[in-house]
Amino acid sequence: MPSTSTTANSLTVILPDGSRKQYERPVTPYDVAAEIGPGLAKAAVLAEVDGQPVDLGSPLPRQGDVRLRLLTKKDPESLAVMRHSCAHVMAQAVMRLFDGVQLAFGPTTATGFYYDFALSHPLSEDDFPRIEAEMQQIIQANERFERIEMPRGEAIQLCAELGQDFKVEHLQTGLGEEQSVSFYRQGEFIDLCRGRHIPSTGHLGTAFKLLSVAGAYWKGDSSREQLQRLYATAYFDKKELDAHISQLEEARRRDHRVLGKQLELFTINQTVGSGLILWLPKGAIIRQTLEDYLRGELRRRGYQAVFTPNIGRVELYQISGHFPYYSDSQFAPIDLGDGERYLLKPMNCPHHIMIYKSKPRSYRDLPVRLAEFGTVYRYEQSGELSGLTRVRGFTQDDAHIFCTEEQVADEFRGCLEMTQTVLAALGMNDYRVRLGFRDTQSDKYVGGKEVWDRAESALQAVCESLNLPKMSIEPGEAAFYGPKADFVVTDCIGREWQLGTVQLDYNLPSTERFALEYIGPDNQPHRPVMIHRAPLGSMERFVGVLIEHFAGAFPLWLAPEQVRVLTVSEKSEGYGREVEQRLAAADLRVAGDYRGAKLGAKVRDAQVELIPYMFVVGEKDREAGTVTVRDRIEGDLGAMPFDAAIAKLRAEIDAKTVRQVAERSAVAVADCENQHEY
């Protein structure tokens, strides 16, 4: 029982409600939970001591004051800990089933976890039922997760005795100056691990599932050992697991790599090169339509268009800090042999800076807003390439604003508002804004603390003035030269994508970098502030996200083919071609289907190709000057005078209406020949 009086050697535990418990004996968070009540002791899975996560069985300090929070399955922090514990159970099951398993690492991800293994047996989905069954046996055994701490030397010896060579190497070379390490054991399984873990395997339940297997390299180094990466996920609740699996199935159905091929939007050819996109005509229409829309917004907001080359001297990027900062993800420099080295452009900003420096600037000239759809290049690892969303060459809807410090708030606000306008035009209204600030413990950032504090305060004040939705501050997410605001969009099936970004930069204009200047009203030189912004980010990645968001069924204003003319019979071809010409003259993207096939087959083809509207024409339409309008979503809308049909479509395009996130097969196709007499 806790003591009722405080002594010099007693421990005071302060609970979230402010109540206090005193102890003069060794206790753990679990002991405190059990004293509060058996229900809490059973429900608790983790604890926080003075804000730091600890296992329920970890000893509390013997004296002094500590703040204790007991976490249950309902607390969001518990899910990642449970998934990490499930990764250990999965590794234990794999080691039981297969011989000679070498363990690498098993971290959690945003939606689950994985573990990297080296083993002679090639894992496949055929192995998943066996592994899951073995995991269930481990869970039913309710084995306790036991934390073991030992000196580093003893840990190396233990891992060597276990035959775990990767762990030995990591202990010898990957832990810096750490002299004490921790392991976790459940049953016969023991693994080098910082923790934390749930109390026992029985807390995992049945809501887990193996998802896929992929290749990986030891510590991500392609020159090192090839590993097998086993992906899985887990939830506390079976309904949440089922919902996640349904989302994954829906994501597979919407995979932009599959739809991009089916709808003839883009292709990747290995003869051209991995991660280099070839835009096909239909995909080019989508991209060009987005660019034209953005160019109109840029003109209205006072931006000036510029063009810059795809390469630059290495010295340019050394001044900016992009080289060698991004050297791991850049193409190797091009050495011309005469002392000059060039680099494929990794960023547009150094080029725009040199345009700003091309002539003297006055405070009366500011702000200077320079915009470019600039193509940049990154050497992504081949295993990380993925369709349009992870490429080696991509085009940014990039712009840089050079302004006085007094203009920062208005300019930054304007960038945020433009991003909101662009997302609204695409029906992407479910997003949060992430303020990326500097991690004060990291040395990857350029510039002093005073400059960073000023930039972060200015950015936060502007964002708060706009009441941006679901705004959060996340240390460590800043660019190396300044803080930023990222728009993280949730698509129609609940996935998050980081898209638009606005970044505030006091560092690249500095004396230590490019020494940018303008002459102020006092006739003295002053340093401008720089804002980087890209409402869409990468055009490639954004189109990839759009394909999946709309499942290939784009809104009318963005669709590669907006209308298809369908003839009831060959007799109507003349009128059909006249309708097609008039649609094209009205600046609509149109094609005609004049085959001798039945009308129902033509409708089905247009429906499968996700054409927004079909204009069906027959002899009665020709005589009346009408078209029978069929909507991909709503089906048959009946006969309309041609001008009225045009006006309907033009109004939808001009308003950039997004009527719904369309399904892959929006409506059942009916046989139009049986619906109307033509």
Secondary structure, 3 states (H helix, E strand, C coil): CCCCCCCCCCEEEECCCCCEEEECCCCCHHHHHHHHCHHHHHHEEEEEECCEEECCCCCCCCCEEEEEEEEECCCCHHHHHHHHHHHHHHHHHHHHHCCCCEECCCCECCCCEEEEEECCCCCCHHHHHHHHHHHHHHHHCCCECEEEEEEHHHHHHHHHHCCCHHHHHHHHHCCCCCCEEEEEEECCEEEECCCCCCCEHHHHCCCEEEEEEEEEEHHHCCCCCEEEEEEEEECCCHHHHHHHHHHHHHHHHCCHHHHHHHCCCEECCCCCCCCCCEECHHHHHHHHHHHHHHHHHHHHCCCEECCCCCEEEHHHHHHHCHHHHCHHHCCCCEECCCCCEEEECCCCHHHHHHHHCCCCCEHHHCCEEEEEEEEEECCCCHHHCECCCECCEEEEEEEEEEECHHHHHHHHHHHHHHHHHHHHHCCCCCEEEEEEECCCCCCCCCCCHHHHHHHHHHHHHHHHHCCCCCCEEEECCCECCECEEEEEEECCCCCEEEEEEEEEECCCCCCCCCCCCEECCCCCEECCEEEEEECCCEHHHHHHHHHHHCCCCCCCCCCCCCEEEEECCHHHHHHHHHHHHHHHHCCCCEEEECCCCCHHHHHHHHHHCCCCEEEEECHHHHHHCEEEEEECCCEEEEEEEHHHHHHHHHHHHHCCCCCCCCCCCCCCCCCHHHCCCC
